[in-house]
């Protein structure tokens, strides 16, 4: 069985590693735009090489002959990625769209690929891909009958939530408003408390009101996630905003959360710059005030 990835970032690598460990006979190929921009010695190409994944020169080359094609790109590239392989796909192939985009985008992508004869599957990844890899809980929707047996044999943790593309990602986009929103408001509260000199009292108050959130660990965890994945999470939240807009609701809250993730992701760090939360928060406040990633506006 041949599985190809369009986009070979964190999710694709995690899926590859656990799938290969589970079924060593699987064959993998991949295309990522970083193969071109970084060159053959770049980090993305090196990640593929060290895993024995064949590097494709074009998206179409990756798709040709693959049983499954998994699209795992940034949100803004999900439609161009599908367009780049449309003429290379055919009957009998499955296109898994695991990108965090609005339901309308997934329906548009399905329509784009329909002439190819390939089966489109809307897949939503519902938790961090580490440490479980492809066993991370996922939701699937669309024409799923032809893939459920193989998903089960490969030990995917999946749940079918609808017969139409967009049904799976709708759940992800609405849930993300809470998850990413909680991350953003937690970190902004810690920074504001630090800037006003009341971090200890704010933490004590929140610990009393919401003990189940395990303060201050949740603040440290959320800050780390925003620093490391802010850009990608901001793109996801803009798609969440588009989802709300399409429902006739106001997506401005999601876009505000996206802005906060963008600002944290733009800081020159991918982990907390301190020994404890108070020290880290002080340094993050200084970076934000200094213009790295913008101020609170």
HELIX and SHEET records of a PDB file:
HELIX    1   1 UNK A   10  UNK A   22  1                                  13    
HELIX    2   2 UNK A   33  UNK A   37  1                                   5    
HELIX    3   3 UNK A   43  UNK A   51  1                                   9    
HELIX    4   4 UNK A   59  UNK A   63  1                                   5    
HELIX    5   5 UNK A   75  UNK A   77  5                                   3    
HELIX    6   6 UNK A   78  UNK A   85  1                                   8    
HELIX    7   7 UNK A   86  UNK A   88  5                                   3    
HELIX    8   8 UNK A  103  UNK A  113  1                                  11    
HELIX    9   9 UNK A  114  UNK A  116  5                                   3    
HELIX   10  10 UNK A  133  UNK A  135  5                                   3    
HELIX   11  11 UNK A  148  UNK A  153  1                                   6    
HELIX   12  12 UNK A  167  UNK A  195  1                                  29    
HELIX   13  13 UNK A  199  UNK A  209  1                                  11    
HELIX   14  14 UNK A  211  UNK A  213  5                                   3    
HELIX   15  15 UNK A  217  UNK A  246  1                                  30    
HELIX   16  16 UNK A  252  UNK A  265  1                                  14    
HELIX   17  17 UNK A  277  UNK A  289  1                                  13    
SHEET    1   A 8 UNK A  54  UNK A  55  0                                        
SHEET    2   A 8 UNK A  27  UNK A  31  1                                        
SHEET    3   A 8 UNK A   2  UNK A   6  1                                        
SHEET    4   A 8 UNK A  68  UNK A  71  1                                        
SHEET    5   A 8 UNK A  94  UNK A  97  1                                        
SHEET    6   A 8 UNK A 119  UNK A 125  1                                        
SHEET    7   A 8 UNK A 138  UNK A 142 -1                                        
SHEET    8   A 8 UNK A 158  UNK A 162  1                                        
END                                                                             
